[in-house]
Amino acid sequence: MRTKEELAGVTALGSGHTEYKSTYDPSVLEAFPNKHEEAPYLVKLNCPEFTSLCPKTGQPDFGRVVISYIPDHKLVESKSLKLYLFSFRNNGDFHEDCVNIIKNDLVALLSPKYLEVAGYFNPRGGISILPFAVYYQDEYKEMAQRRMEAFVHE
């Protein structure tokens, strides 16, 4: 069971009040301690309802974002991640920017051993854009290279 100290940084979950930010806001991200640091394991988060705006036209873009990471000392709290991703709804950025912003914000929050963010955006103008961004500590360099090569061939 988690202690109150371990859950001190988790404020959105179970608060009884959910505030949906209308603009990009990384401050809503929350983390909690990893109780299983002794052996690496992978966490995969599938976010099938990602929405942002085209920075040029203001038209909505829809897609799926998949986040996979090997935690070190912290894990991302899923409700805060949901609120964070929702904050992109009225944000005007290209798909490639969104994926890299998400990667950078999660790396800043978690300092993971490895983290990848893949975007599977719905076609607009007949073209699907599928950006993939990766962060890794040195020991995961080969894994990162293999994952990037595999993503190209999906």
C-alpha positions in Angstrom: 0.0 0.0 0.0 1.2 3.5 -0.8 2.0 5.9 2.1 0.7 9.4 2.3 4.2 10.7 1.8 4.4 8.7 -1.5 1.1 10.2 -2.7 1.9 13.7 -1.6 2.5 14.9 -5.2 -0.7 13.3 -6.5 -3.3 16.0 -6.2 -5.6 15.7 -9.2 -6.6 12.0 -8.6 -9.5 11.7 -6.2 -9.8 15.5 -5.7 -13.5 15.5 -6.5 -12.8 18.5 -8.8 -11.3 18.2 -12.2 -10.1 21.4 -14.0 -9.6 21.1 -17.8 -7.0 23.6 -18.9 -7.9 25.2 -22.3 -4.3 25.9 -23.2 -1.1 23.9 -23.0 -0.1 23.5 -19.4 2.8 21.1 -18.3 2.3 22.2 -14.7 -0.6 19.7 -14.4 1.7 16.7 -14.7 2.3 14.8 -11.5 4.5 11.9 -10.5 4.8 9.4 -7.7 7.7 7.1 -6.5 8.6 3.9 -8.4 8.5 1.2 -5.8 10.1 -1.3 -8.2 13.5 0.2 -9.1 15.4 -3.1 -8.6 14.7 -4.3 -12.2 13.9 -2.4 -15.4 10.3 -2.7 -16.6 8.3 -0.9 -19.4 5.2 1.2 -18.9 3.1 1.8 -22.0 0.4 4.5 -22.1 -2.0 4.5 -25.0 -3.7 7.9 -25.5 -6.2 7.4 -28.4 -8.0 10.8 -28.3 -5.2 13.3 -28.7 -6.3 16.6 -30.2 -4.3 19.8 -31.1 -4.7 22.6 -33.6 -2.9 23.3 -36.8 -0.8 26.4 -36.1 -1.4 27.8 -39.5 -5.1 27.1 -40.1 -6.4 26.6 -36.6 -8.2 23.4 -37.8 -8.3 20.5 -35.3 -6.0 17.6 -35.7 -6.7 14.2 -34.2 -4.5 11.3 -33.4 -3.3 8.7 -31.0 -0.2 9.2 -28.8 1.6 6.2 -27.4 4.1 6.8 -24.6 6.4 4.0 -23.5 9.0 4.4 -20.8 11.4 2.6 -18.5 11.0 4.4 -15.2 13.8 5.2 -12.8 12.7 6.8 -9.6 9.3 8.2 -10.6 6.2 7.3 -12.6 3.7 9.6 -14.2 0.2 9.7 -12.6 -2.3 8.8 -15.4 -5.0 11.4 -14.5 -2.5 14.2 -14.6 -1.3 12.9 -17.9 -4.8 12.9 -19.3 -5.3 16.5 -18.1 -1.9 17.5 -19.6 -2.7 15.9 -23.0 -6.1 17.6 -22.9 -4.3 20.9 -22.5 -3.1 20.6 -26.1 -6.6 20.8 -27.4 -6.4 24.5 -28.2 -2.7 24.6 -28.7 -1.4 25.4 -32.2 1.6 23.1 -32.9 2.6 20.8 -35.7 2.4 17.0 -34.9 6.2 16.8 -34.7 6.3 19.6 -32.2 3.6 18.1 -30.0 5.4 14.7 -29.8 8.7 16.4 -28.9 7.1 18.7 -26.4 5.4 15.7 -24.7 8.8 13.9 -24.6 10.6 16.8 -23.2 8.0 17.5 -20.5 7.9 13.9 -19.4 11.7 13.7 -19.3 11.8 16.8 -17.1 9.2 15.3 -14.8 10.4 11.8 -14.5 14.1 11.6 -15.5 13.4 8.1 -16.9 15.9 5.5 -18.0 14.2 5.5 -21.4 11.2 7.2 -22.9 9.6 7.3 -26.3 6.6 9.1 -27.7 4.9 8.0 -30.9 2.3 10.0 -32.7 -0.2 8.4 -35.1 -2.1 11.3 -36.5 -5.2 11.0 -38.7 -4.7 12.0 -42.3 -5.3 15.5 -43.4 -5.0 16.3 -47.1 -4.3 12.5 -47.7 -1.2 12.3 -45.6 -0.7 10.7 -42.2 2.1 12.1 -40.1 3.7 9.7 -37.7 6.4 11.4 -35.6 8.5 9.4 -33.1 10.8 11.0 -30.4 13.0 9.2 -28.0 15.1 9.9 -24.9 17.5 7.5 -23.3 20.3 7.2 -20.8 23.5 5.8 -22.2 22.8 2.2 -21.4 19.7 2.3 -23.6 21.3 3.8 -26.7 21.2 0.5 -28.7 17.6 0.0 -27.7 16.7 3.5 -28.8 18.3 2.9 -32.2 16.5 -0.4 -32.7 13.1 1.2 -31.7 13.6 4.1 -34.1 14.4 1.6 -37.0 11.4 -0.5 -36.1 9.1 2.5 -36.0 10.2 3.4 -39.6 9.0 0.0 -40.7 5.7 -0.1 -38.9 
